[in-house]
Amino acid sequence: MAKEVVESTRNEADFEFEVVFIDGDAGLEKEYGEEVPVTLINGKRHDFFRVDRARFIEAVLHPHQ
């Protein structure tokens, strides 16, 4: 569901999108395991468990606010 929400914003905001599976990566599992899915914007944690579409678009369009 989170992936679909992010992908649905592509026509409103220009950004790169990468899906990373944490399964089998001990470091990523330790860091994010209980919070998946996690969204990062410019390398900083934005959201976890779910993606709020409006909040995501706002953060992508105005990353420093």
N, C-alpha and C positions, 0 to 999 in steps of 0.2 A: 504494500500500500504506500509506503513512504516514497519508494522509487517512482511510482506512478504520479504522486503529487508533485514531486520535483520535476519530472519530465513534462508535466502539464503546464509548467510555468515557462518553458523554453521559448514560447512565442511572445512572452511579455518582458523577458529579461535575457540578456546575452551573458552566458557563463559556461564554464567547462564543468563537466559532470563525470565523476568516476565512481563506480561501485567497487568496494573492496570487501571481500569476504574474509572474516576473521577466523573462521574455523581452521584449526591446525596451526595457527600462529600464536604461540604462548604469550608473547608480548601484547599483541592486539587483544587477545581474549582477556588478559588481565586488565588492560586499560578500559575496554569498552564492553566486555561480556554481558554485564547486567543492564546495559543501556541501549542495546541494539534495537532499532536502527539509530545511528548517530549521524547527524549532518554537521559538516565543518564548512565554514565559509572563510576563505583566505587562510586556511590552516588552523582556525580557531573554532572550538566547539560552539555550535549554534543551538542545536536542539537534540533531544534524544527521546526514544519511545515512539514518537509520532512527529509528523511534520505539519505545522500549521501553514497552510498555503499563503495566506496574506502576510503573515509574519516573515516567512521565507522570502517572498518577493521584495518586501520592504528592506530586508537585510542585504539582499543581493544588489538592489538598486542604490542603496545608501549605506554602504558597509562601515562607515566611520561614525555613524550616529548612535 
